[in-house]
Amino acid sequence: MEVITNPRQMQTLMLSLKRQGKKIGFVPTMGYLHEGHLSLIRCSKKENNITVVSIFVNPIQFGANEDFGRYPRDFERDKSLCEKENVDYIFYPSYEEMYPDGFQTYVEVSELSKGLCGDFRPGHFKGVATVVAKLFNIVCPDNAYFGKKDFQQLKVIQRMVKDLNFPVNVVGCPVVREPDGLAMSSRNKYLSTEERESALYINKALFEAKRMFEDGITDPNLIKERVRQIISQAKHLKEIQYVEIVDSNTLKPVDKVKKSDVLAVAVYIGNTRLIDNIEF
Ligand code: PAF
């Protein structure tokens, strides 16, 4: 496994591998890898000749009062996890290499970036779309793998790829959960043992919602109310930012719940913002 930090070197290498007929799979990450990331890497390993993982905590997708400074980072740990998974290349650029002096070009996916997390994290999806566009141009992947836990992010990237004609197949992979149901996230590291117990009410609420739908309830308000009730039982709950049921293509709230709609939530447990979702 090779670690490459220079964007131009990475791009030249990838283009030459492509000329040799290699299929490139790409897993973009911000590091502090967990089983969710490893599941994406395993998918990529199965479907491509070469697997690239990028590790870059992208400052422009964090708001001024968000956790960019304290976002967990441990490159040596990530590197050894990637080695174990037989990753071929890690792309690990510096801030200066990704955003050199004079940088001023951004990508914005206007409609899908509104609502849900977009309402609470202004500029977040513009930062995500911009860095992913750059990474796609640097890594030139055939297939790129994203977790469905960040459902809105996945939709934004799929739209960007379509609208800007990137020759990349974007693959959405299932949410990976801890044995007790908590969705895997690098931010789970912030939770104290007690807060982690509280966080379990999130997945409990989502699975209850799914059960209600399977029992024939299609009124979104009834389901959302029950979800709020369950999450409100969490001792360390600080804030429910949103509980929304949306159409999985438009991300617009629905009047009547149907199969494939998505229930998405964002919740503060203590000072940790957690998101999760479930597909009906
Ligand atoms: O999901 C993430 O880890 C990030 O948003 C991504 C896609 C790597 C862009 O920085």
py3Dmol code that shows the C-alpha trace and the ligand (Angstrom):
import py3Dmol

protein = """\
ATOM      1  CA  MET A   1       0.000   0.000   0.000  1.00  0.00           C
ATOM      2  CA  GLU A   2       1.260   3.431  -0.909  1.00  0.00           C
ATOM      3  CA  VAL A   3       0.381   6.751   0.728  1.00  0.00           C
ATOM      4  CA  ILE A   4       0.235   9.667  -1.700  1.00  0.00           C
ATOM      5  CA  THR A   5      -0.146  13.252  -0.568  1.00  0.00           C
ATOM      6  CA  ASN A   6       0.311  15.202  -3.786  1.00  0.00           C
ATOM      7  CA  PRO A   7      -2.845  15.659  -5.938  1.00  0.00           C
ATOM      8  CA  ARG A   8      -0.926  15.886  -9.246  1.00  0.00           C
ATOM      9  CA  GLN A   9       1.071  12.732  -8.486  1.00  0.00           C
ATOM     10  CA  MET A  10      -2.127  10.909  -7.542  1.00  0.00           C
ATOM     11  CA  GLN A  11      -3.920  12.003 -10.713  1.00  0.00           C
ATOM     12  CA  THR A  12      -0.997  11.010 -12.973  1.00  0.00           C
ATOM     13  CA  LEU A  13      -0.778   7.599 -11.333  1.00  0.00           C
ATOM     14  CA  MET A  14      -4.525   6.966 -11.573  1.00  0.00           C
ATOM     15  CA  LEU A  15      -4.659   8.013 -15.231  1.00  0.00           C
ATOM     16  CA  SER A  16      -1.821   5.646 -16.049  1.00  0.00           C
ATOM     17  CA  LEU A  17      -3.547   2.765 -14.200  1.00  0.00           C
ATOM     18  CA  LYS A  18      -6.711   3.486 -16.163  1.00  0.00           C
ATOM     19  CA  ARG A  19      -4.775   3.407 -19.427  1.00  0.00           C
ATOM     20  CA  GLN A  20      -3.631  -0.077 -18.394  1.00  0.00           C
ATOM     21  CA  GLY A  21      -7.303  -1.043 -18.179  1.00  0.00           C
ATOM     22  CA  LYS A  22      -7.542  -1.098 -14.356  1.00  0.00           C
ATOM     23  CA  LYS A  23     -10.899  -0.408 -12.776  1.00  0.00           C
ATOM     24  CA  ILE A  24     -10.560   2.031  -9.887  1.00  0.00           C
ATOM     25  CA  GLY A  25     -12.767   1.950  -6.801  1.00  0.00           C
ATOM     26  CA  PHE A  26     -12.733   4.932  -4.449  1.00  0.00           C
ATOM     27  CA  VAL A  27     -13.790   5.381  -0.820  1.00  0.00           C
ATOM     28  CA  PRO A  28     -13.642   9.059   0.220  1.00  0.00           C
ATOM     29  CA  THR A  29     -13.393   9.514   3.999  1.00  0.00           C
ATOM     30  CA  MET A  30     -12.443  11.994   6.667  1.00  0.00           C
ATOM     31  CA  GLY A  31     -10.517   9.277   8.478  1.00  0.00           C
ATOM     32  CA  TYR A  32     -11.002   7.794  11.942  1.00  0.00           C
ATOM     33  CA  LEU A  33     -12.197   4.726  10.097  1.00  0.00           C
ATOM     34  CA  HIS A  34     -14.823   2.371  11.520  1.00  0.00           C
ATOM     35  CA  GLU A  35     -16.654  -0.746  10.329  1.00  0.00           C
ATOM     36  CA  GLY A  36     -18.900   1.403   8.130  1.00  0.00           C
ATOM     37  CA  HIS A  37     -15.882   2.623   6.142  1.00  0.00           C
ATOM     38  CA  LEU A  38     -14.411  -0.874   6.088  1.00  0.00           C
ATOM     39  CA  SER A  39     -17.635  -2.211   4.565  1.00  0.00           C
ATOM     40  CA  LEU A  40     -17.265   0.368   1.754  1.00  0.00           C
ATOM     41  CA  ILE A  41     -13.638  -0.680   1.237  1.00  0.00           C
ATOM     42  CA  ARG A  42     -14.685  -4.344   1.044  1.00  0.00           C
ATOM     43  CA  CYS A  43     -17.320  -3.484  -1.581  1.00  0.00           C
ATOM     44  CA  SER A  44     -14.718  -1.619  -3.594  1.00  0.00           C
ATOM     45  CA  LYS A  45     -12.219  -4.487  -3.310  1.00  0.00           C
ATOM     46  CA  LYS A  46     -14.822  -6.889  -4.733  1.00  0.00           C
ATOM     47  CA  GLU A  47     -15.786  -4.736  -7.695  1.00  0.00           C
ATOM     48  CA  ASN A  48     -12.511  -3.090  -8.813  1.00  0.00           C
ATOM     49  CA  ASN A  49      -8.852  -3.857  -9.565  1.00  0.00           C
ATOM     50  CA  ILE A  50      -7.515  -0.962  -7.508  1.00  0.00           C
ATOM     51  CA  THR A  51      -8.966   0.517  -4.311  1.00  0.00           C
ATOM     52  CA  VAL A  52      -8.152   4.050  -3.198  1.00  0.00           C
ATOM     53  CA  VAL A  53      -9.148   5.522   0.178  1.00  0.00           C
ATOM     54  CA  SER A  54      -8.849   9.260   0.719  1.00  0.00           C
ATOM     55  CA  ILE A  55      -8.383  10.677   4.195  1.00  0.00           C
ATOM     56  CA  PHE A  56      -8.993  14.401   4.405  1.00  0.00           C
ATOM     57  CA  VAL A  57     -10.892  16.306   7.078  1.00  0.00           C
ATOM     58  CA  ASN A  58     -12.399  18.862   4.758  1.00  0.00           C
ATOM     59  CA  PRO A  59     -12.553  22.230   6.536  1.00  0.00           C
ATOM     60  CA  ILE A  60     -14.973  23.840   4.080  1.00  0.00           C
ATOM     61  CA  GLN A  61     -17.809  21.469   4.980  1.00  0.00           C
ATOM     62  CA  PHE A  62     -17.739  22.497   8.664  1.00  0.00           C
ATOM     63  CA  GLY A  63     -19.561  25.572   9.951  1.00  0.00           C
ATOM     64  CA  ALA A  64     -17.774  28.127  12.141  1.00  0.00           C
ATOM     65  CA  ASN A  65     -19.185  26.640  15.365  1.00  0.00           C
ATOM     66  CA  GLU A  66     -18.842  23.005  14.368  1.00  0.00           C
ATOM     67  CA  ASP A  67     -16.319  20.343  15.337  1.00  0.00           C
ATOM     68  CA  PHE A  68     -13.600  20.737  12.668  1.00  0.00           C
ATOM     69  CA  GLY A  69     -10.919  21.387  15.300  1.00  0.00           C
ATOM     70  CA  ARG A  70     -11.785  18.411  17.469  1.00  0.00           C
ATOM     71  CA  TYR A  71     -12.852  15.981  14.726  1.00  0.00           C
ATOM     72  CA  PRO A  72     -11.087  12.682  15.616  1.00  0.00           C
ATOM     73  CA  ARG A  73      -7.870  12.085  13.668  1.00  0.00           C
ATOM     74  CA  ASP A  74      -5.478   9.134  13.865  1.00  0.00           C
ATOM     75  CA  PHE A  75      -3.634   8.568  10.625  1.00  0.00           C
ATOM     76  CA  GLU A  76      -1.457   5.678  11.863  1.00  0.00           C
ATOM     77  CA  ARG A  77      -4.523   3.774  13.020  1.00  0.00           C
ATOM     78  CA  ASP A  78      -6.323   4.436   9.722  1.00  0.00           C
ATOM     79  CA  LYS A  79      -3.257   3.375   7.772  1.00  0.00           C
ATOM     80  CA  SER A  80      -2.993   0.048   9.537  1.00  0.00           C
ATOM     81  CA  LEU A  81      -6.737  -0.599   9.062  1.00  0.00           C
ATOM     82  CA  CYS A  82      -6.364   0.113   5.340  1.00  0.00           C
ATOM     83  CA  GLU A  83      -3.339  -2.162   5.153  1.00  0.00           C
ATOM     84  CA  LYS A  84      -5.340  -4.982   6.739  1.00  0.00           C
ATOM     85  CA  GLU A  85      -8.046  -4.506   4.106  1.00  0.00           C
ATOM     86  CA  ASN A  86      -5.453  -4.594   1.306  1.00  0.00           C
ATOM     87  CA  VAL A  87      -6.194  -1.071   0.139  1.00  0.00           C
ATOM     88  CA  ASP A  88      -3.858  -0.155  -2.737  1.00  0.00           C
ATOM     89  CA  TYR A  89      -3.481   3.591  -2.184  1.00  0.00           C
ATOM     90  CA  ILE A  90      -4.307   6.119   0.496  1.00  0.00           C
ATOM     91  CA  PHE A  91      -4.662   9.670  -0.750  1.00  0.00           C
ATOM     92  CA  TYR A  92      -3.777  11.913   2.195  1.00  0.00           C
ATOM     93  CA  PRO A  93      -3.425  15.516   1.028  1.00  0.00           C
ATOM     94  CA  SER A  94      -2.740  18.564   3.159  1.00  0.00           C
ATOM     95  CA  TYR A  95      -5.094  21.512   3.408  1.00  0.00           C
ATOM     96  CA  GLU A  96      -2.677  23.644   1.345  1.00  0.00           C
ATOM     97  CA  GLU A  97      -2.613  21.087  -1.454  1.00  0.00           C
ATOM     98  CA  MET A  98      -6.394  20.879  -1.644  1.00  0.00           C
ATOM     99  CA  TYR A  99      -7.091  24.589  -1.201  1.00  0.00           C
ATOM    100  CA  PRO A 100      -4.065  26.545  -2.404  1.00  0.00           C
ATOM    101  CA  ASP A 101      -3.969  30.326  -2.147  1.00  0.00           C
ATOM    102  CA  GLY A 102      -6.511  31.925  -4.438  1.00  0.00           C
ATOM    103  CA  PHE A 103      -8.944  28.977  -4.365  1.00  0.00           C
ATOM    104  CA  GLN A 104     -12.399  30.266  -5.333  1.00  0.00           C
ATOM    105  CA  THR A 105     -14.344  27.604  -7.236  1.00  0.00           C
ATOM    106  CA  TYR A 106     -17.250  25.823  -5.540  1.00  0.00           C
ATOM    107  CA  VAL A 107     -19.903  23.293  -6.525  1.00  0.00           C
ATOM    108  CA  GLU A 108     -23.441  23.750  -5.254  1.00  0.00           C
ATOM    109  CA  VAL A 109     -26.306  21.300  -5.730  1.00  0.00           C
ATOM    110  CA  SER A 110     -29.060  23.785  -5.080  1.00  0.00           C
ATOM    111  CA  GLU A 111     -32.314  21.944  -4.297  1.00  0.00           C
ATOM    112  CA  LEU A 112     -31.144  18.696  -2.710  1.00  0.00           C
ATOM    113  CA  SER A 113     -28.894  20.671  -0.351  1.00  0.00           C
ATOM    114  CA  LYS A 114     -32.002  22.297   1.184  1.00  0.00           C
ATOM    115  CA  GLY A 115     -34.018  20.818   4.051  1.00  0.00           C
ATOM    116  CA  LEU A 116     -32.892  18.179   6.565  1.00  0.00           C
ATOM    117  CA  CYS A 117     -29.212  18.795   7.471  1.00  0.00           C
ATOM    118  CA  GLY A 118     -29.028  21.597   4.910  1.00  0.00           C
ATOM    119  CA  ASP A 119     -31.288  23.736   7.121  1.00  0.00           C
ATOM    120  CA  PHE A 120     -29.038  23.330  10.149  1.00  0.00           C
ATOM    121  CA  ARG A 121     -25.613  23.279   8.485  1.00  0.00           C
ATOM    122  CA  PRO A 122     -25.555  26.161   6.000  1.00  0.00           C
ATOM    123  CA  GLY A 123     -22.818  25.675   3.404  1.00  0.00           C
ATOM    124  CA  HIS A 124     -22.168  22.076   4.463  1.00  0.00           C
ATOM    125  CA  PHE A 125     -23.242  20.395   1.224  1.00  0.00           C
ATOM    126  CA  LYS A 126     -21.479  23.042  -0.863  1.00  0.00           C
ATOM    127  CA  GLY A 127     -18.286  22.051   0.979  1.00  0.00           C
ATOM    128  CA  VAL A 128     -19.006  18.344   0.471  1.00  0.00           C
ATOM    129  CA  ALA A 129     -19.864  18.675  -3.237  1.00  0.00           C
ATOM    130  CA  THR A 130     -16.773  20.814  -3.853  1.00  0.00           C
ATOM    131  CA  VAL A 131     -14.330  18.456  -2.175  1.00  0.00           C
ATOM    132  CA  VAL A 132     -15.894  15.353  -3.727  1.00  0.00           C
ATOM    133  CA  ALA A 133     -15.727  16.961  -7.188  1.00  0.00           C
ATOM    134  CA  LYS A 134     -12.039  17.689  -6.588  1.00  0.00           C
ATOM    135  CA  LEU A 135     -11.400  14.171  -5.291  1.00  0.00           C
ATOM    136  CA  PHE A 136     -13.165  12.644  -8.303  1.00  0.00           C
ATOM    137  CA  ASN A 137     -10.966  14.707 -10.628  1.00  0.00           C
ATOM    138  CA  ILE A 138      -7.832  13.657  -8.739  1.00  0.00           C
ATOM    139  CA  VAL A 139      -8.615   9.956  -8.239  1.00  0.00           C
ATOM    140  CA  CYS A 140     -10.576   9.417 -11.499  1.00  0.00           C
ATOM    141  CA  PRO A 141     -12.555   6.494 -10.058  1.00  0.00           C
ATOM    142  CA  ASP A 142     -14.844   4.196 -12.020  1.00  0.00           C
ATOM    143  CA  ASN A 143     -16.866   3.465  -8.877  1.00  0.00           C
ATOM    144  CA  ALA A 144     -17.150   5.558  -5.702  1.00  0.00           C
ATOM    145  CA  TYR A 145     -18.663   4.214  -2.477  1.00  0.00           C
ATOM    146  CA  PHE A 146     -20.690   6.218   0.063  1.00  0.00           C
ATOM    147  CA  GLY A 147     -22.630   5.112   3.132  1.00  0.00           C
ATOM    148  CA  LYS A 148     -26.386   5.605   3.235  1.00  0.00           C
ATOM    149  CA  LYS A 149     -26.139   6.936   6.782  1.00  0.00           C
ATOM    150  CA  ASP A 150     -25.360  10.288   5.162  1.00  0.00           C
ATOM    151  CA  PHE A 151     -28.398   9.906   2.954  1.00  0.00           C
ATOM    152  CA  GLN A 152     -28.688  13.534   1.896  1.00  0.00           C
ATOM    153  CA  GLN A 153     -24.959  13.625   1.090  1.00  0.00           C
ATOM    154  CA  LEU A 154     -25.366  10.561  -1.138  1.00  0.00           C
ATOM    155  CA  LYS A 155     -28.256  12.217  -3.018  1.00  0.00           C
ATOM    156  CA  VAL A 156     -26.316  15.468  -3.434  1.00  0.00           C
ATOM    157  CA  ILE A 157     -23.320  13.609  -4.860  1.00  0.00           C
ATOM    158  CA  GLN A 158     -25.429  11.464  -7.183  1.00  0.00           C
ATOM    159  CA  ARG A 159     -27.069  14.629  -8.519  1.00  0.00           C
ATOM    160  CA  MET A 160     -23.740  16.418  -8.936  1.00  0.00           C
ATOM    161  CA  VAL A 161     -22.313  13.482 -10.885  1.00  0.00           C
ATOM    162  CA  LYS A 162     -25.334  13.478 -13.173  1.00  0.00           C
ATOM    163  CA  ASP A 163     -25.498  17.234 -13.659  1.00  0.00           C
ATOM    164  CA  LEU A 164     -21.765  17.701 -14.272  1.00  0.00           C
ATOM    165  CA  ASN A 165     -21.248  14.485 -16.301  1.00  0.00           C
ATOM    166  CA  PHE A 166     -18.625  12.935 -14.061  1.00  0.00           C
ATOM    167  CA  PRO A 167     -17.764   9.484 -15.484  1.00  0.00           C
ATOM    168  CA  VAL A 168     -18.208   7.922 -12.030  1.00  0.00           C
ATOM    169  CA  ASN A 169     -20.678   5.334 -10.821  1.00  0.00           C
ATOM    170  CA  VAL A 170     -21.785   6.365  -7.305  1.00  0.00           C
ATOM    171  CA  VAL A 171     -22.655   3.370  -5.139  1.00  0.00           C
ATOM    172  CA  GLY A 172     -24.758   3.811  -1.976  1.00  0.00           C
ATOM    173  CA  CYS A 173     -24.029   1.153   0.655  1.00  0.00           C
ATOM    174  CA  PRO A 174     -26.234   0.127   3.620  1.00  0.00           C
ATOM    175  CA  VAL A 175     -25.914   1.785   7.046  1.00  0.00           C
ATOM    176  CA  VAL A 176     -23.635  -0.304   9.265  1.00  0.00           C
ATOM    177  CA  ARG A 177     -24.777  -0.559  12.884  1.00  0.00           C
ATOM    178  CA  GLU A 178     -23.165  -1.629  16.163  1.00  0.00           C
ATOM    179  CA  PRO A 179     -24.634  -4.886  17.545  1.00  0.00           C
ATOM    180  CA  ASP A 180     -27.014  -2.788  19.718  1.00  0.00           C
ATOM    181  CA  GLY A 181     -28.255  -0.820  16.679  1.00  0.00           C
ATOM    182  CA  LEU A 182     -26.323   2.450  16.967  1.00  0.00           C
ATOM    183  CA  ALA A 183     -25.307   3.629  13.490  1.00  0.00           C
ATOM    184  CA  MET A 184     -21.522   3.650  13.097  1.00  0.00           C
ATOM    185  CA  SER A 185     -20.021   7.127  12.989  1.00  0.00           C
ATOM    186  CA  SER A 186     -16.617   8.623  13.701  1.00  0.00           C
ATOM    187  CA  ARG A 187     -18.469  11.061  15.978  1.00  0.00           C
ATOM    188  CA  ASN A 188     -19.609   8.205  18.274  1.00  0.00           C
ATOM    189  CA  LYS A 189     -16.164   8.600  19.820  1.00  0.00           C
ATOM    190  CA  TYR A 190     -17.355  11.847  21.445  1.00  0.00           C
ATOM    191  CA  LEU A 191     -20.069  10.017  23.433  1.00  0.00           C
ATOM    192  CA  SER A 192     -19.536   9.128  27.100  1.00  0.00           C
ATOM    193  CA  THR A 193     -20.769   5.684  28.153  1.00  0.00           C
ATOM    194  CA  GLU A 194     -23.987   7.239  29.474  1.00  0.00           C
ATOM    195  CA  GLU A 195     -24.522   9.361  26.378  1.00  0.00           C
ATOM    196  CA  ARG A 196     -24.027   6.298  24.212  1.00  0.00           C
ATOM    197  CA  GLU A 197     -26.888   4.625  26.122  1.00  0.00           C
ATOM    198  CA  SER A 198     -29.047   7.662  25.363  1.00  0.00           C
ATOM    199  CA  ALA A 199     -28.097   7.545  21.688  1.00  0.00           C
ATOM    200  CA  LEU A 200     -29.698   4.108  21.398  1.00  0.00           C
ATOM    201  CA  TYR A 201     -33.130   5.761  21.572  1.00  0.00           C
ATOM    202  CA  ILE A 202     -32.471   7.062  18.065  1.00  0.00           C
ATOM    203  CA  ASN A 203     -32.260   3.670  16.403  1.00  0.00           C
ATOM    204  CA  LYS A 204     -35.001   2.336  18.690  1.00  0.00           C
ATOM    205  CA  ALA A 205     -37.279   5.108  17.380  1.00  0.00           C
ATOM    206  CA  LEU A 206     -36.374   4.441  13.743  1.00  0.00           C
ATOM    207  CA  PHE A 207     -37.118   0.730  14.021  1.00  0.00           C
ATOM    208  CA  GLU A 208     -40.411   1.465  15.785  1.00  0.00           C
ATOM    209  CA  ALA A 209     -41.319   3.801  12.903  1.00  0.00           C
ATOM    210  CA  LYS A 210     -40.606   1.067  10.409  1.00  0.00           C
ATOM    211  CA  ARG A 211     -42.770  -1.325  12.407  1.00  0.00           C
ATOM    212  CA  MET A 212     -45.643   1.217  12.405  1.00  0.00           C
ATOM    213  CA  PHE A 213     -45.401   1.512   8.616  1.00  0.00           C
ATOM    214  CA  GLU A 214     -45.351  -2.248   8.250  1.00  0.00           C
ATOM    215  CA  ASP A 215     -48.491  -2.340  10.426  1.00  0.00           C
ATOM    216  CA  GLY A 216     -50.221  -0.121   7.860  1.00  0.00           C
ATOM    217  CA  ILE A 217     -49.748   3.392   9.294  1.00  0.00           C
ATOM    218  CA  THR A 218     -49.025   5.850   6.489  1.00  0.00           C
ATOM    219  CA  ASP A 219     -49.727   9.194   8.200  1.00  0.00           C
ATOM    220  CA  PRO A 220     -46.257  10.802   8.466  1.00  0.00           C
ATOM    221  CA  ASN A 221     -47.325  12.959  11.419  1.00  0.00           C
ATOM    222  CA  LEU A 222     -48.340   9.943  13.508  1.00  0.00           C
ATOM    223  CA  ILE A 223     -45.018   8.245  12.818  1.00  0.00           C
ATOM    224  CA  LYS A 224     -42.931  11.383  13.387  1.00  0.00           C
ATOM    225  CA  GLU A 225     -44.738  12.099  16.668  1.00  0.00           C
ATOM    226  CA  ARG A 226     -43.991   8.597  17.946  1.00  0.00           C
ATOM    227  CA  VAL A 227     -40.332   8.952  16.906  1.00  0.00           C
ATOM    228  CA  ARG A 228     -40.055  12.235  18.830  1.00  0.00           C
ATOM    229  CA  GLN A 229     -41.709  10.620  21.879  1.00  0.00           C
ATOM    230  CA  ILE A 230     -39.214   7.769  21.914  1.00  0.00           C
ATOM    231  CA  ILE A 231     -36.144   9.963  21.373  1.00  0.00           C
ATOM    232  CA  SER A 232     -37.360  12.327  24.094  1.00  0.00           C
ATOM    233  CA  GLN A 233     -36.905   9.530  26.630  1.00  0.00           C
ATOM    234  CA  ALA A 234     -33.110   9.748  26.162  1.00  0.00           C
ATOM    235  CA  LYS A 235     -31.611  11.141  29.362  1.00  0.00           C
ATOM    236  CA  HIS A 236     -28.832  13.053  27.605  1.00  0.00           C
ATOM    237  CA  LEU A 237     -30.985  14.442  24.790  1.00  0.00           C
ATOM    238  CA  LYS A 238     -30.122  18.101  24.234  1.00  0.00           C
ATOM    239  CA  GLU A 239     -32.042  18.843  21.045  1.00  0.00           C
ATOM    240  CA  ILE A 240     -33.994  17.132  18.296  1.00  0.00           C
ATOM    241  CA  GLN A 241     -33.028  19.134  15.186  1.00  0.00           C
ATOM    242  CA  TYR A 242     -35.401  17.366  12.859  1.00  0.00           C
ATOM    243  CA  VAL A 243     -37.495  14.253  12.389  1.00  0.00           C
ATOM    244  CA  GLU A 244     -38.640  14.140   8.770  1.00  0.00           C
ATOM    245  CA  ILE A 245     -40.081  11.635   6.334  1.00  0.00           C
ATOM    246  CA  VAL A 246     -39.034  12.403   2.774  1.00  0.00           C
ATOM    247  CA  ASP A 247     -39.302  11.026  -0.713  1.00  0.00           C
ATOM    248  CA  SER A 248     -36.005   9.267  -1.386  1.00  0.00           C
ATOM    249  CA  ASN A 249     -35.488  10.990  -4.738  1.00  0.00           C
ATOM    250  CA  THR A 250     -36.587  14.560  -4.099  1.00  0.00           C
ATOM    251  CA  LEU A 251     -35.907  14.664  -0.331  1.00  0.00           C
ATOM    252  CA  LYS A 252     -39.178  16.587   0.005  1.00  0.00           C
ATOM    253  CA  PRO A 253     -41.472  15.749   2.948  1.00  0.00           C
ATOM    254  CA  VAL A 254     -44.316  13.373   2.025  1.00  0.00           C
ATOM    255  CA  ASP A 255     -48.045  13.608   2.849  1.00  0.00           C
ATOM    256  CA  LYS A 256     -48.512   9.857   2.884  1.00  0.00           C
ATOM    257  CA  VAL A 257     -45.711   7.403   3.635  1.00  0.00           C
ATOM    258  CA  LYS A 258     -44.911   4.877   0.926  1.00  0.00           C
ATOM    259  CA  LYS A 259     -42.309   2.147   0.476  1.00  0.00           C
ATOM    260  CA  SER A 260     -38.806   3.537  -0.175  1.00  0.00           C
ATOM    261  CA  ASP A 261     -39.509   6.846   1.618  1.00  0.00           C
ATOM    262  CA  VAL A 262     -36.859   7.717   4.170  1.00  0.00           C
ATOM    263  CA  LEU A 263     -37.252   8.733   7.788  1.00  0.00           C
ATOM    264  CA  ALA A 264     -34.276  10.895   8.734  1.00  0.00           C
ATOM    265  CA  VAL A 265     -33.356  12.391  12.088  1.00  0.00           C
ATOM    266  CA  ALA A 266     -30.683  14.675  13.513  1.00  0.00           C
ATOM    267  CA  VAL A 267     -30.311  14.812  17.267  1.00  0.00           C
ATOM    268  CA  TYR A 268     -27.908  16.293  19.783  1.00  0.00           C
ATOM    269  CA  ILE A 269     -26.965  13.846  22.523  1.00  0.00           C
ATOM    270  CA  GLY A 270     -24.962  16.017  24.891  1.00  0.00           C
ATOM    271  CA  ASN A 271     -22.725  18.056  22.600  1.00  0.00           C
ATOM    272  CA  THR A 272     -22.633  15.421  19.887  1.00  0.00           C
ATOM    273  CA  ARG A 273     -24.737  15.800  16.781  1.00  0.00           C
ATOM    274  CA  LEU A 274     -25.874  12.412  15.478  1.00  0.00           C
ATOM    275  CA  ILE A 275     -27.798  11.635  12.308  1.00  0.00           C
ATOM    276  CA  ASP A 276     -29.504   8.418  11.303  1.00  0.00           C
ATOM    277  CA  ASN A 277     -32.175   7.274   8.888  1.00  0.00           C
ATOM    278  CA  ILE A 278     -34.196   4.280   7.822  1.00  0.00           C
ATOM    279  CA  GLU A 279     -35.838   3.372   4.530  1.00  0.00           C
ATOM    280  CA  PHE A 280     -39.448   2.207   4.695  1.00  0.00           C
TER     281      PHE A 280
END
"""
ligand_1 = """\
10
PAF
O -18.807 11.476 4.464
C -17.674 11.960 4.613
O -16.824 11.420 5.324
C -17.340 13.290 3.953
O -18.434 14.124 3.910
C -16.700 13.122 2.565
C -17.661 12.472 1.588
C -15.436 12.299 2.668
C -16.331 14.493 1.997
O -15.446 15.172 2.827
"""
view = py3Dmol.view(width=600, height=400)
view.addModel(protein, "pdb")
view.setStyle({"model": 0}, {"cartoon": {"style": "trace"}})
view.addModel(ligand_1, "xyz")
view.setStyle({"model": 1}, {"stick": {}})
view.zoomTo()
view.show()
